[in-house]
Amino acid sequence: MFKISPLLFVLLVSFQLSAQDSIPKWKSNFQFDNRISSIRDNSIVLIGAKYGYQYKKLTRIGIGASFMLKPVEFEYISKKTSRVVTNKVDFWYFSIYNDWILYHRHHFEVFVTEQVGFGKPRYVRELGDEVLSSTNVDLYINELSTQVNYKISPVFGVGAGIGYRSLFNKQSLLTSTFDAPIYMVKFIVYPEGVIDLIKKKR
């Protein structure tokens, strides 16, 4: 059964940074996009980052990258050799993303995010002193999530979200390994608020 440990919860803290461009309708947006997920009911942490642009209070678009913080290990007894075999699995991917901002008023923002990406898994099999690895598989990933941000002050905010990761290339071994729910907890920093605070103190 999938469980979220306190350590993983702490690791999921994220930071979102945004800065106004010279064009009033657009502003640049950078955020660390960390998530809790699972591989075959084993908890994992995905470390990611996104960079893009926001148009008014309607949408954000950009590119991102994600990778696993630590591989997942599976052990089993080989039927042929009766020896313990250890498999290590992790993966990475690049993506493009789009945030559809559904609600933005006062301190609250509710939005739906879709990320479409391409990546590779990494398999390492250890059988005694023998180590084999293979990455000759493509992953075409789609992530959908719903998120809520709350702006506590002009400088700080918090956020949370839930979603699902699935593969476009539907192969039973791949989908059973990489299709899984995703969970997000974010701590947000607004640099424009920090800049305004510094200006007031001068």
TORPA-4810 file (N, C-alpha, C, O; in nm, 3 decimals):
<nodes>
NODE_1_0.085_-0.121_0.000_0.000_0.000_0.000_0.087_0.124_0.000_0.188_0.129_0.070_M
NODE_2_0.049_0.225_-0.078_0.129_0.348_-0.092_0.115_0.433_0.032_0.004_0.466_0.074_F
NODE_3_0.231_0.469_0.092_0.231_0.552_0.211_0.325_0.670_0.191_0.425_0.659_0.120_K
NODE_4_0.292_0.783_0.253_0.375_0.902_0.246_0.442_0.921_0.382_0.374_0.946_0.482_I
NODE_5_0.574_0.909_0.386_0.646_0.926_0.511_0.665_1.074_0.539_0.658_1.155_0.447_S
NODE_6_0.688_1.112_0.666_0.713_1.254_0.698_0.832_1.310_0.622_0.830_1.427_0.583_P
NODE_7_0.937_1.228_0.600_1.054_1.275_0.527_1.017_1.313_0.385_1.059_1.417_0.336_L
NODE_8_0.939_1.229_0.318_0.898_1.259_0.181_0.812_1.384_0.178_0.820_1.463_0.083_L
NODE_9_0.730_1.402_0.279_0.644_1.520_0.285_0.729_1.647_0.291_0.700_1.746_0.223_F
NODE_10_0.834_1.644_0.372_0.922_1.760_0.384_0.995_1.786_0.253_1.013_1.901_0.214_V
NODE_11_1.037_1.679_0.184_1.109_1.695_0.059_1.023_1.755_-0.050_1.074_1.806_-0.150_L
NODE_12_0.892_1.748_-0.031_0.801_1.798_-0.135_0.782_1.949_-0.129_0.710_2.004_-0.212_L
NODE_13_0.844_2.015_-0.034_0.834_2.161_-0.028_0.892_2.219_-0.158_1.002_2.182_-0.199_V
NODE_14_0.819_2.308_-0.219_0.861_2.367_-0.346_0.864_2.518_-0.335_0.809_2.576_-0.241_S
NODE_15_0.929_2.580_-0.430_0.936_2.725_-0.434_0.893_2.772_-0.572_0.936_2.716_-0.673_F
NODE_16_0.810_2.873_-0.578_0.768_2.930_-0.706_0.813_3.075_-0.710_0.782_3.152_-0.619_Q
NODE_17_0.886_3.111_-0.815_0.937_3.246_-0.830_0.879_3.309_-0.954_0.872_3.244_-1.058_L
NODE_18_0.838_3.433_-0.946_0.786_3.501_-1.064_0.836_3.643_-1.066_0.855_3.705_-0.960_S
NODE_19_0.858_3.696_-1.184_0.909_3.834_-1.198_0.839_3.901_-1.314_0.819_3.839_-1.419_A
NODE_20_0.800_4.026_-1.298_0.728_4.097_-1.401_0.817_4.128_-1.520_0.932_4.169_-1.503_Q
NODE_21_0.765_4.108_-1.641_0.835_4.147_-1.762_0.800_4.292_-1.794_0.719_4.355_-1.727_D
NODE_22_0.865_4.343_-1.899_0.837_4.480_-1.941_0.700_4.490_-2.007_0.642_4.598_-2.013_S
NODE_23_0.647_4.377_-2.058_0.515_4.375_-2.118_0.413_4.346_-2.008_0.418_4.239_-1.948_I
NODE_24_0.320_4.438_-1.980_0.230_4.424_-1.866_0.146_4.297_-1.869_0.116_4.241_-1.763_P
NODE_25_0.106_4.251_-1.986_0.018_4.135_-1.994_0.089_4.005_-1.964_0.024_3.904_-1.936_K
NODE_26_0.220_4.004_-1.970_0.298_3.882_-1.951_0.393_3.896_-1.832_0.443_4.005_-1.804_W
NODE_27_0.418_3.785_-1.764_0.524_3.783_-1.663_0.591_3.645_-1.666_0.525_3.543_-1.688_K
NODE_28_0.721_3.645_-1.645_0.794_3.519_-1.644_0.764_3.443_-1.515_0.725_3.503_-1.414_S
NODE_29_0.783_3.313_-1.520_0.748_3.229_-1.406_0.846_3.113_-1.395_0.866_3.039_-1.491_N
NODE_30_0.907_3.099_-1.279_0.995_2.985_-1.251_0.948_2.918_-1.124_0.914_2.985_-1.026_F
NODE_31_0.945_2.785_-1.124_0.906_2.714_-1.002_0.972_2.578_-0.994_0.989_2.509_-1.094_Q
NODE_32_1.010_2.542_-0.871_1.052_2.405_-0.845_0.926_2.322_-0.834_0.834_2.354_-0.758_F
NODE_33_0.922_2.215_-0.909_0.799_2.136_-0.924_0.821_1.997_-0.868_0.834_1.900_-0.944_D
NODE_34_0.825_1.985_-0.735_0.853_1.857_-0.671_0.723_1.785_-0.637_0.623_1.846_-0.599_N
NODE_35_0.726_1.654_-0.651_0.605_1.575_-0.631_0.633_1.444_-0.558_0.744_1.389_-0.566_R
NODE_36_0.535_1.395_-0.487_0.537_1.260_-0.431_0.458_1.170_-0.526_0.351_1.208_-0.573_I
NODE_37_0.512_1.053_-0.553_0.441_0.958_-0.637_0.482_0.817_-0.595_0.527_0.797_-0.482_S
NODE_38_0.467_0.720_-0.684_0.503_0.583_-0.651_0.539_0.505_-0.776_0.500_0.541_-0.887_S
NODE_39_0.615_0.399_-0.757_0.642_0.298_-0.859_0.610_0.163_-0.797_0.679_0.118_-0.705_I
NODE_40_0.505_0.100_-0.846_0.461_-0.029_-0.792_0.447_-0.024_-0.640_0.500_-0.108_-0.568_R
NODE_41_0.375_0.077_-0.594_0.343_0.097_-0.452_0.464_0.131_-0.366_0.456_0.125_-0.243_D
NODE_42_0.576_0.167_-0.428_0.692_0.215_-0.354_0.698_0.367_-0.366_0.696_0.421_-0.477_N
NODE_43_0.704_0.436_-0.253_0.705_0.582_-0.253_0.829_0.636_-0.322_0.939_0.585_-0.303_S
NODE_44_0.810_0.740_-0.404_0.922_0.808_-0.470_0.903_0.958_-0.459_0.792_1.007_-0.438_I
NODE_45_1.013_1.031_-0.473_1.009_1.176_-0.480_1.062_1.219_-0.616_1.172_1.179_-0.656_V
NODE_46_0.985_1.298_-0.686_1.026_1.353_-0.815_1.069_1.498_-0.794_0.993_1.580_-0.744_L
NODE_47_1.192_1.528_-0.834_1.245_1.664_-0.827_1.232_1.726_-0.965_1.277_1.668_-1.063_I
NODE_48_1.173_1.844_-0.972_1.154_1.906_-1.103_1.162_2.057_-1.098_1.162_2.117_-0.990_G
NODE_49_1.168_2.117_-1.215_1.168_2.263_-1.227_1.098_2.301_-1.357_1.104_2.228_-1.455_A
NODE_50_1.032_2.417_-1.355_0.961_2.467_-1.472_0.998_2.613_-1.497_1.024_2.689_-1.404_K
NODE_51_0.998_2.649_-1.625_1.016_2.790_-1.660_0.922_2.823_-1.776_0.916_2.751_-1.875_Y
NODE_52_0.850_2.933_-1.762_0.759_2.972_-1.868_0.709_3.113_-1.849_0.773_3.195_-1.782_G
NODE_53_0.593_3.141_-1.909_0.534_3.275_-1.903_0.385_3.265_-1.871_0.316_3.173_-1.914_Y
NODE_54_0.338_3.362_-1.793_0.196_3.370_-1.760_0.133_3.486_-1.835_0.187_3.596_-1.838_Q
NODE_55_0.018_3.459_-1.894_-0.058_3.563_-1.965_-0.175_3.608_-1.879_-0.268_3.532_-1.854_Y
NODE_56_-0.167_3.733_-1.834_-0.268_3.790_-1.744_-0.294_3.694_-1.628_-0.200_3.644_-1.566_K
NODE_57_-0.421_3.668_-1.599_-0.457_3.570_-1.496_-0.531_3.452_-1.559_-0.622_3.394_-1.501_K
NODE_58_-0.487_3.418_-1.681_-0.559_3.317_-1.758_-0.483_3.185_-1.773_-0.541_3.078_-1.755_L
NODE_59_-0.353_3.194_-1.806_-0.281_3.070_-1.835_-0.131_3.089_-1.819_-0.080_3.201_-1.826_T
NODE_60_-0.061_2.979_-1.797_0.085_2.975_-1.795_0.131_2.864_-1.888_0.072_2.756_-1.890_R
NODE_61_0.237_2.890_-1.965_0.292_2.788_-2.054_0.444_2.791_-2.041_0.503_2.894_-2.010_I
NODE_62_0.507_2.673_-2.065_0.651_2.669_-2.055_0.705_2.528_-2.068_0.636_2.438_-2.115_G
NODE_63_0.830_2.511_-2.026_0.898_2.382_-2.033_0.944_2.342_-1.894_0.956_2.426_-1.804_I
NODE_64_0.971_2.212_-1.877_1.014_2.163_-1.747_1.095_2.036_-1.759_1.106_1.977_-1.866_G
NODE_65_1.152_1.993_-1.646_1.228_1.869_-1.639_1.208_1.807_-1.502_1.194_1.878_-1.402_A
NODE_66_1.206_1.674_-1.497_1.186_1.602_-1.371_1.273_1.477_-1.367_1.301_1.416_-1.470_S
NODE_67_1.315_1.441_-1.246_1.388_1.316_-1.229_1.364_1.264_-1.088_1.327_1.340_-0.998_F
NODE_68_1.386_1.133_-1.069_1.366_1.072_-0.940_1.482_1.103_-0.848_1.598_1.102_-0.890_M
NODE_69_1.450_1.132_-0.720_1.553_1.161_-0.622_1.636_1.038_-0.589_1.756_1.048_-0.566_L
NODE_70_1.570_0.921_-0.585_1.637_0.797_-0.546_1.572_0.680_-0.618_1.449_0.674_-0.625_K
NODE_71_1.651_0.586_-0.673_1.592_0.470_-0.742_1.511_0.383_-0.647_1.532_0.382_-0.526_P
NODE_72_1.417_0.310_-0.705_1.338_0.211_-0.631_1.402_0.074_-0.652_1.442_0.041_-0.763_V
NODE_73_1.413_-0.006_-0.546_1.474_-0.138_-0.555_1.370_-0.248_-0.537_1.283_-0.240_-0.450_E
NODE_74_1.381_-0.351_-0.621_1.296_-0.469_-0.611_1.387_-0.591_-0.598_1.485_-0.603_-0.671_F
NODE_75_1.355_-0.681_-0.507_1.432_-0.805_-0.493_1.340_-0.926_-0.512_1.226_-0.926_-0.468_E
NODE_76_1.394_-1.028_-0.579_1.320_-1.152_-0.595_1.418_-1.266_-0.614_1.536_-1.244_-0.641_Y
NODE_77_1.369_-1.388_-0.599_1.450_-1.508_-0.616_1.438_-1.558_-0.759_1.327_-1.584_-0.806_I
NODE_78_1.551_-1.571_-0.828_1.549_-1.622_-0.964_1.511_-1.770_-0.964_1.569_-1.850_-0.891_S
NODE_79_1.413_-1.807_-1.047_1.371_-1.947_-1.056_1.478_-2.034_-1.120_1.486_-2.154_-1.092_K
NODE_80_1.559_-1.975_-1.207_1.662_-2.052_-1.277_1.784_-2.079_-1.189_1.839_-2.189_-1.191_K
NODE_81_1.825_-1.980_-1.113_1.949_-1.993_-1.036_1.927_-2.002_-0.886_2.019_-2.034_-0.810_T
NODE_82_1.802_-1.973_-0.841_1.769_-1.970_-0.698_1.852_-1.867_-0.622_1.873_-1.879_-0.501_S
NODE_83_1.899_-1.766_-0.693_1.976_-1.659_-0.631_1.892_-1.531_-0.623_1.796_-1.513_-0.698_R
NODE_84_1.931_-1.444_-0.530_1.859_-1.318_-0.512_1.897_-1.220_-0.624_2.015_-1.195_-0.648_V
NODE_85_1.797_-1.167_-0.692_1.819_-1.069_-0.798_1.764_-0.934_-0.750_1.652_-0.926_-0.698_V
NODE_86_1.843_-0.829_-0.767_1.802_-0.694_-0.728_1.784_-0.608_-0.853_1.877_-0.593_-0.933_T
NODE_87_1.668_-0.551_-0.868_1.640_-0.458_-0.977_1.629_-0.317_-0.920_1.560_-0.296_-0.820_N
NODE_88_1.695_-0.221_-0.983_1.683_-0.080_-0.946_1.621_-0.005_-1.064_1.665_-0.020_-1.178_K
NODE_89_1.519_0.075_-1.035_1.447_0.147_-1.140_1.437_0.294_-1.105_1.401_0.330_-0.993_V
NODE_90_1.469_0.380_-1.201_1.437_0.522_-1.189_1.411_0.577_-1.329_1.424_0.505_-1.427_D
NODE_91_1.373_0.704_-1.337_1.345_0.762_-1.469_1.355_0.914_-1.462_1.354_0.973_-1.354_F
NODE_92_1.365_0.975_-1.579_1.368_1.120_-1.595_1.286_1.155_-1.719_1.262_1.070_-1.804_W
NODE_93_1.245_1.282_-1.729_1.177_1.327_-1.851_1.175_1.479_-1.861_1.176_1.550_-1.760_Y
NODE_94_1.172_1.527_-1.986_1.150_1.668_-2.017_1.004_1.685_-2.057_0.941_1.591_-2.105_F
NODE_95_0.950_1.805_-2.039_0.807_1.824_-2.068_0.777_1.967_-2.109_0.855_2.059_-2.084_S
NODE_96_0.662_1.983_-2.172_0.601_2.115_-2.189_0.475_2.116_-2.102_0.411_2.013_-2.085_I
NODE_97_0.441_2.231_-2.049_0.326_2.234_-1.958_0.236_2.352_-1.989_0.276_2.450_-2.051_Y
NODE_98_0.112_2.339_-1.944_0.013_2.445_-1.956_-0.072_2.446_-1.830_-0.131_2.345_-1.794_N
NODE_99_-0.077_2.560_-1.763_-0.167_2.580_-1.648_-0.290_2.656_-1.696_-0.278_2.767_-1.748_D
NODE_100_-0.406_2.598_-1.678_-0.531_2.670_-1.704_-0.580_2.726_-1.571_-0.620_2.650_-1.483_W
NODE_101_-0.578_2.858_-1.557_-0.617_2.921_-1.431_-0.770_2.933_-1.429_-0.828_3.012_-1.503_I
NODE_102_-0.832_2.855_-1.344_-0.979_2.850_-1.338_-1.038_2.957_-1.248_-1.147_3.008_-1.273_L
NODE_103_-0.964_2.991_-1.142_-1.016_3.086_-1.045_-0.900_3.165_-0.986_-0.801_3.107_-0.942_Y
NODE_104_-0.911_3.296_-0.986_-0.807_3.381_-0.928_-0.875_3.502_-0.865_-0.923_3.592_-0.934_H
NODE_105_-0.878_3.501_-0.734_-0.942_3.612_-0.665_-0.883_3.626_-0.526_-0.865_3.528_-0.453_R
NODE_106_-0.852_3.752_-0.491_-0.792_3.781_-0.361_-0.665_3.696_-0.343_-0.569_3.712_-0.419_H
NODE_107_-0.664_3.607_-0.245_-0.544_3.529_-0.215_-0.545_3.390_-0.278_-0.444_3.320_-0.272_H
NODE_108_-0.655_3.349_-0.338_-0.667_3.213_-0.389_-0.647_3.205_-0.540_-0.686_3.295_-0.615_F
NODE_109_-0.584_3.095_-0.582_-0.573_3.064_-0.724_-0.593_2.913_-0.741_-0.525_2.833_-0.677_E
NODE_110_-0.686_2.876_-0.827_-0.713_2.735_-0.857_-0.683_2.713_-1.005_-0.729_2.790_-1.090_V
NODE_111_-0.607_2.609_-1.037_-0.572_2.586_-1.176_-0.553_2.437_-1.204_-0.528_2.357_-1.114_F
NODE_112_-0.566_2.403_-1.330_-0.544_2.266_-1.378_-0.417_2.267_-1.462_-0.400_2.353_-1.549_V
NODE_113_-0.328_2.171_-1.436_-0.201_2.163_-1.508_-0.195_2.035_-1.591_-0.231_1.927_-1.544_T
NODE_114_-0.148_2.049_-1.715_-0.116_1.931_-1.796_0.029_1.941_-1.839_0.074_2.043_-1.890_E
NODE_115_0.103_1.830_-1.818_0.240_1.820_-1.862_0.251_1.703_-1.959_0.210_1.591_-1.927_Q
NODE_116_0.308_1.729_-2.075_0.332_1.623_-2.174_0.482_1.613_-2.193_0.548_1.712_-2.226_V
NODE_117_0.538_1.494_-2.171_0.683_1.483_-2.172_0.737_1.359_-2.239_0.665_1.264_-2.269_G
NODE_118_0.868_1.363_-2.260_0.942_1.249_-2.315_1.059_1.220_-2.223_1.131_1.311_-2.180_F
NODE_119_1.079_1.090_-2.192_1.190_1.055_-2.105_1.236_0.913_-2.123_1.197_0.843_-2.216_G
NODE_120_1.323_0.871_-2.029_1.380_0.738_-2.032_1.383_0.679_-1.892_1.411_0.750_-1.795_K
NODE_121_1.354_0.551_-1.880_1.376_0.483_-1.752_1.518_0.428_-1.748_1.586_0.420_-1.850_P
NODE_122_1.562_0.390_-1.631_1.692_0.324_-1.615_1.672_0.200_-1.529_1.629_0.209_-1.414_R
NODE_123_1.704_0.087_-1.586_1.695_-0.040_-1.514_1.835_-0.091_-1.485_1.919_-0.096_-1.575_Y
NODE_124_1.860_-0.128_-1.363_1.986_-0.192_-1.327_1.953_-0.323_-1.257_1.880_-0.325_-1.158_V
NODE_125_2.007_-0.433_-1.309_1.984_-0.566_-1.251_2.115_-0.619_-1.194_2.215_-0.629_-1.265_R
NODE_126_2.113_-0.654_-1.066_2.231_-0.708_-1.000_2.206_-0.853_-0.963_2.114_-0.884_-0.888_E
NODE_127_2.290_-0.943_-1.016_2.282_-1.085_-0.987_2.420_-1.128_-0.941_2.506_-1.161_-1.022_L
NODE_128_2.440_-1.128_-0.810_2.573_-1.154_-0.758_2.667_-1.042_-0.795_2.641_-0.925_-0.764_G
NODE_129_2.778_-1.077_-0.862_2.874_-0.976_-0.906_2.841_-0.922_-1.045_2.909_-0.831_-1.093_D
NODE_130_2.740_-0.976_-1.107_2.704_-0.934_-1.242_2.605_-0.817_-1.236_2.503_-0.825_-1.167_E
NODE_131_2.635_-0.710_-1.309_2.549_-0.591_-1.313_2.513_-0.563_-1.458_2.601_-0.544_-1.542_V
NODE_132_2.383_-0.559_-1.488_2.335_-0.529_-1.622_2.246_-0.406_-1.615_2.171_-0.389_-1.519_L
NODE_133_2.252_-0.320_-1.715_2.164_-0.203_-1.719_2.109_-0.185_-1.859_2.174_-0.223_-1.957_S
NODE_134_1.990_-0.127_-1.869_1.927_-0.104_-1.998_1.839_0.019_-1.991_1.763_0.036_-1.895_S
NODE_135_1.848_0.106_-2.093_1.761_0.224_-2.101_1.699_0.236_-2.240_1.657_0.344_-2.281_T
NODE_136_1.693_0.126_-2.311_1.645_0.128_-2.450_1.492_0.125_-2.456_1.434_0.046_-2.530_N
NODE_137_1.428_0.211_-2.379_1.282_0.223_-2.378_1.247_0.371_-2.371_1.308_0.446_-2.295_V
NODE_138_1.150_0.413_-2.450_1.104_0.551_-2.446_0.980_0.562_-2.358_0.896_0.472_-2.356_D
NODE_139_0.970_0.672_-2.286_0.851_0.701_-2.207_0.786_0.828_-2.261_0.850_0.932_-2.270_L
NODE_140_0.657_0.818_-2.296_0.579_0.933_-2.340_0.475_0.959_-2.231_0.377_0.886_-2.217_Y
NODE_141_0.499_1.065_-2.155_0.428_1.084_-2.028_0.326_1.196_-2.037_0.350_1.299_-2.100_I
NODE_142_0.212_1.174_-1.973_0.110_1.276_-1.960_0.072_1.287_-1.812_0.035_1.188_-1.749_N
NODE_143_0.081_1.408_-1.757_0.041_1.431_-1.619_-0.068_1.537_-1.614_-0.055_1.645_-1.671_E
NODE_144_-0.176_1.504_-1.545_-0.285_1.598_-1.521_-0.300_1.617_-1.370_-0.299_1.520_-1.294_L
NODE_145_-0.315_1.742_-1.328_-0.330_1.767_-1.185_-0.415_1.891_-1.163_-0.426_1.978_-1.249_S
NODE_146_-0.474_1.896_-1.046_-0.547_2.013_-0.999_-0.473_2.069_-0.879_-0.439_1.995_-0.787_T
NODE_147_-0.448_2.201_-0.880_-0.370_2.260_-0.773_-0.437_2.387_-0.720_-0.513_2.454_-0.790_Q
NODE_148_-0.406_2.417_-0.595_-0.457_2.537_-0.529_-0.340_2.612_-0.466_-0.262_2.553_-0.392_V
NODE_149_-0.328_2.740_-0.494_-0.228_2.826_-0.430_-0.299_2.928_-0.341_-0.405_2.979_-0.375_N
NODE_150_-0.238_2.956_-0.226_-0.292_3.058_-0.135_-0.180_3.155_-0.099_-0.078_3.114_-0.044_Y
NODE_151_-0.201_3.282_-0.129_-0.101_3.385_-0.103_-0.120_3.439_0.038_-0.213_3.516_0.064_K
NODE_152_-0.031_3.398_0.130_-0.042_3.438_0.270_-0.009_3.586_0.287_-0.075_3.657_0.363_I
NODE_153_0.094_3.632_0.217_0.140_3.770_0.224_0.196_3.807_0.087_0.202_3.722_-0.001_S
NODE_154_0.236_3.934_0.068_0.296_3.970_-0.061_0.424_3.892_-0.092_0.469_3.889_-0.207_P
NODE_155_0.483_3.829_0.009_0.610_3.759_-0.009_0.593_3.606_-0.013_0.659_3.539_-0.093_V
NODE_156_0.506_3.552_0.071_0.497_3.407_0.087_0.359_3.352_0.053_0.258_3.420_0.064_F
NODE_157_0.359_3.227_0.012_0.235_3.156_-0.014_0.255_3.006_0.003_0.367_2.959_0.020_G
NODE_158_0.145_2.933_-0.001_0.150_2.787_0.008_0.061_2.730_-0.101_-0.024_2.800_-0.156_V
NODE_159_0.080_2.603_-0.131_0.000_2.538_-0.233_-0.004_2.388_-0.215_0.080_2.330_-0.147_G
NODE_160_-0.101_2.325_-0.278_-0.114_2.180_-0.273_-0.186_2.133_-0.398_-0.255_2.211_-0.464_A
NODE_161_-0.169_2.006_-0.431_-0.234_1.953_-0.550_-0.235_1.802_-0.553_-0.165_1.736_-0.476_G
NODE_162_-0.316_1.749_-0.644_-0.325_1.605_-0.663_-0.350_1.579_-0.811_-0.417_1.657_-0.878_I
NODE_163_-0.296_1.469_-0.861_-0.313_1.440_-1.003_-0.278_1.296_-1.034_-0.274_1.211_-0.946_G
NODE_164_-0.252_1.270_-1.163_-0.221_1.134_-1.206_-0.123_1.137_-1.322_-0.135_1.219_-1.413_Y
NODE_165_-0.024_1.047_-1.317_0.073_1.031_-1.425_0.041_0.905_-1.504_0.026_0.797_-1.445_R
NODE_166_0.032_0.917_-1.637_0.006_0.801_-1.721_0.091_0.809_-1.846_0.139_0.916_-1.883_S
NODE_167_0.110_0.694_-1.911_0.191_0.686_-2.031_0.104_0.680_-2.155_-0.001_0.616_-2.155_L
NODE_168_0.149_0.747_-2.261_0.082_0.735_-2.390_0.113_0.601_-2.456_0.026_0.541_-2.519_F
NODE_169_0.237_0.553_-2.442_0.272_0.423_-2.499_0.228_0.312_-2.403_0.299_0.276_-2.310_N
NODE_170_0.110_0.261_-2.429_0.045_0.167_-2.339_0.101_0.025_-2.357_0.056_-0.051_-2.443_K
NODE_171_0.199_-0.008_-2.275_0.250_-0.143_-2.264_0.234_-0.187_-2.120_0.264_-0.112_-2.028_Q
NODE_172_0.186_-0.309_-2.101_0.146_-0.353_-1.967_0.257_-0.339_-1.864_0.232_-0.296_-1.751_S
NODE_173_0.380_-0.375_-1.901_0.490_-0.365_-1.804_0.520_-0.221_-1.770_0.546_-0.189_-1.654_L
NODE_174_0.517_-0.132_-1.870_0.546_0.009_-1.846_0.436_0.076_-1.764_0.465_0.145_-1.666_L
NODE_175_0.312_0.056_-1.804_0.201_0.123_-1.734_0.188_0.074_-1.590_0.158_0.153_-1.501_T
NODE_176_0.210_-0.056_-1.567_0.201_-0.107_-1.430_0.313_-0.053_-1.342_0.302_-0.051_-1.220_S
NODE_177_0.421_-0.009_-1.406_0.535_0.046_-1.331_0.525_0.196_-1.311_0.550_0.245_-1.201_T
NODE_178_0.488_0.270_-1.416_0.499_0.416_-1.412_0.367_0.490_-1.399_0.369_0.606_-1.359_F
NODE_179_0.253_0.431_-1.430_0.125_0.497_-1.409_0.098_0.504_-1.259_0.103_0.402_-1.190_D
NODE_180_0.069_0.624_-1.208_0.049_0.636_-1.062_-0.004_0.773_-1.026_0.012_0.867_-1.105_A
NODE_181_-0.066_0.787_-0.910_-0.109_0.920_-0.861_0.013_1.005_-0.827_0.121_0.953_-0.801_P
NODE_182_-0.006_1.137_-0.827_0.097_1.232_-0.785_0.037_1.329_-0.684_-0.081_1.363_-0.692_I
NODE_183_0.121_1.372_-0.589_0.077_1.464_-0.483_0.179_1.576_-0.470_0.299_1.552_-0.483_Y
NODE_184_0.131_1.696_-0.446_0.218_1.813_-0.437_0.189_1.896_-0.313_0.074_1.915_-0.276_M
NODE_185_0.296_1.945_-0.249_0.288_2.043_-0.141_0.391_2.150_-0.170_0.508_2.118_-0.192_V
NODE_186_0.350_2.275_-0.173_0.441_2.382_-0.216_0.449_2.495_-0.114_0.351_2.532_-0.051_K
NODE_187_0.571_2.547_-0.102_0.594_2.674_-0.031_0.639_2.773_-0.136_0.738_2.750_-0.204_F
NODE_188_0.568_2.884_-0.150_0.587_2.975_-0.263_0.652_3.105_-0.215_0.614_3.161_-0.112_I
NODE_189_0.749_3.150_-0.293_0.814_3.280_-0.267_0.790_3.370_-0.388_0.816_3.331_-0.501_V
NODE_190_0.740_3.491_-0.363_0.713_3.588_-0.470_0.821_3.696_-0.467_0.816_3.784_-0.381_Y
NODE_191_0.918_3.691_-0.560_1.028_3.788_-0.556_0.983_3.932_-0.568_1.045_4.022_-0.511_P
NODE_192_0.873_3.956_-0.645_0.828_4.095_-0.657_0.786_4.150_-0.521_0.801_4.269_-0.495_E
NODE_193_0.732_4.062_-0.433_0.698_4.105_-0.298_0.821_4.135_-0.215_0.822_4.229_-0.136_G
NODE_194_0.927_4.054_-0.234_1.053_4.077_-0.163_1.114_4.209_-0.208_1.162_4.286_-0.125_V
NODE_195_1.111_4.235_-0.339_1.167_4.360_-0.393_1.092_4.482_-0.339_1.153_4.581_-0.301_I
NODE_196_0.957_4.473_-0.336_0.878_4.584_-0.284_0.908_4.607_-0.136_0.913_4.722_-0.092_D
NODE_197_0.929_4.499_-0.058_0.959_4.512_0.084_1.093_4.580_0.107_1.107_4.663_0.196_L
NODE_198_1.191_4.543_0.023_1.323_4.607_0.034_1.315_4.755_0.001_1.379_4.837_0.067_I
NODE_199_1.237_4.790_-0.102_1.225_4.930_-0.140_1.161_5.013_-0.030_1.198_5.129_-0.009_K
NODE_200_1.063_4.954_0.041_0.996_5.028_0.148_1.088_5.056_0.266_1.073_5.157_0.335_K
NODE_201_1.185_4.964_0.288_1.275_4.981_0.402_1.388_5.078_0.374_1.457_5.120_0.466_K
NODE_202_1.408_5.114_0.249_1.516_5.209_0.215_1.478_5.351_0.252_1.556_5.444_0.230_R
</nodes>
